[in-house]
Amino acid sequence: MELFRNEDSGYCLADHSPETTGIPMRIYTYPYPYVDDLPDRLQVPSILVSNWIGYKTAIWNDDNFMLSLDERPRLLEGRCKLTREELGRVTAWIRLNRVVLIVNWEGSLSTPELFDDLKTLGGDHER
C-alpha cells in the first residue's frame, strides 16, 4: 500500500498497483473528505486511472484520467489513452469493487480496510 499526501491541502491518494488490482495500470483512490478543492462537477464518487501500463506512477497530469463509480463508469476529467480492451478491464474492476470503492470515497471505510476488501480482477472477468 502506498499513500500520497499533499500537506497543504490534506489531499490523499491511495496507489493500487497492477498486482493488487489485476489490471495492467495503476489506480488511485481517495476518500471524499480529502477532495474539498475539486469543482462541483467532480464531486461524485470516482477514481483516478493512469494511462501508463505497468508500474510508472504519474499523479495529476496528462497521464491520468478520472472515472466515475457509476454502474456504467463515465469519464469525468482528463483524456483516456487506453485501448478499448484495457478500459474494459478497468470498468470490470470498478464493477467488481464498486460498493467498497464508494464506501471508501464516502469516508466510511479507512484506506487500510479498503486494501483488505478490494478484489483482484481475474482473467475471466465480465464486461
Secondary structure, DSSP 8 states (H G I E B T S, - for coil): -EEEE-TTT--EEEEE-HHHHSSSEEEEE--GGG-TTS-GGG-SSEEEEEEEESS----SSTTEEEEE-SSS--EEEE---S-HHHHHHHHHHHHHHHHHHHHHHTTSS-HHHHHHH-----SS---
